[in-house]
Amino acid sequence: MTRTAGVVAGVVLCTVAMAACGGTASTSAARRPPGHGSAPPTSVAPSPAWRATHAAAAFAAWRLPFPVARAALTSRSGDPRHVLLAGGMLRDDSSTGRVVEMDPTSGRTTRVRSLAIPVHDAAGGSFAGHPAVYGGGNSTEQSAVQALVGGRWRQVARLPTTRSDLSVATVAGESLVIGGYGRSSVPRPILGQRDHRLRQLGSLRRGVRYAATAVVGHSVYVFGGEVDGRELDGVQRVGARTGRTSVVAHLPRALGHAVAAYVGGRVLLLGGRVAPDTQTDAMWWFDPADGRFTPAGRLPVPVSDASVVSDGRRVWLLGGETPGVTDRVVVVAVS
């Protein structure tokens, strides 16, 4: 939860889609294939309508209304033109409750009602059909689930324990709470939300915080993350229906605080930290069909702790740390 690495690092809006200019994916395989004992990833991804091969990143012409990192991102009815950027960390390391609705395709933003509890390192999803923010931290970790109901943010539930630095992925109308940090531990239980209840659905093979996540079909992929100030290289696949988790691959390099989006039949992994004080501008393609990584180009600057949204052809990184908290927006065109 603290500023020192040691978001959600990036919070993925999984209900949607989900470099220096120009980034062409290489055909070479990553240095590490799925390791011994890894579950085969074959046939877990839906057949894509098209296959992405190129990713070109540049700064968008517009900026956020204010610099912010580690914010939660959710949407109204899964529409990428109506995303809600909620909470986050400001340049003075304080938590904010500010919420803005934005259309990343145009950069138009509108301020809406503030959160009931200001938080950063929270995760966005849905709760009983309402946009929601799970957990997070301010002076300490929080367990509150805040939902936008009747035009106001209300505390509608509590997580079983406090959690910041977590991820939330929404699959078939159910939000899955994955990873995070709870004051003195990195919880492994995966929570599933349906209607007005939270229940344990399964457990991670390894607890992580600051991981990147992406929804592919009825699976959630959990990339890297951080534990005890050390970045991780494992890729865990969570079955959204069963909660069963397996390690299916390894990153080319240990990585935390990154974000990911599923576009064109592959997952695009963007930015993050390769060490607590070292950010990266690298982008990687991950193919769920064979569990391999290939280079996808570079971002305009190294960035971590951003929020991410995709419309299926473009990916936007909103704010984050470069290394200071920024209001810049990076857009990645995928083809």
Buried (B, 14 or more C-beta within 10 A) or exposed (E): BEBEBBBBBBBBBBBBBBBEEEBBBBEEBBEBEBEEEBBEBEEBBEEBEEEBBBBBBBBBEBBBBBBBBBBBBBBBEBEBBBBBBBBBBBEEEEBBBBBBBBBBEEBEBEEBEBBBBBBBBBBBBBBBEBBBBBBBBBEEBBBBBBBBBEEEBBBBBEBBBBBBBBBBBBBEEBBBBBBBBBEEEBBBBBBBBBEEEBEEBBBBBBBBBBBBBBBBBBBBBBBBBBBEEEBBBBBBBBBBBEBBBBBBBBBBBBBBBBBBBBBBBBBBBBBBBBBBEEBBBBBBBBBBBBBBBBBBBBBBBBBBBBBBBBBBBBBBBBBBBBBEBBBBBBBBBBE
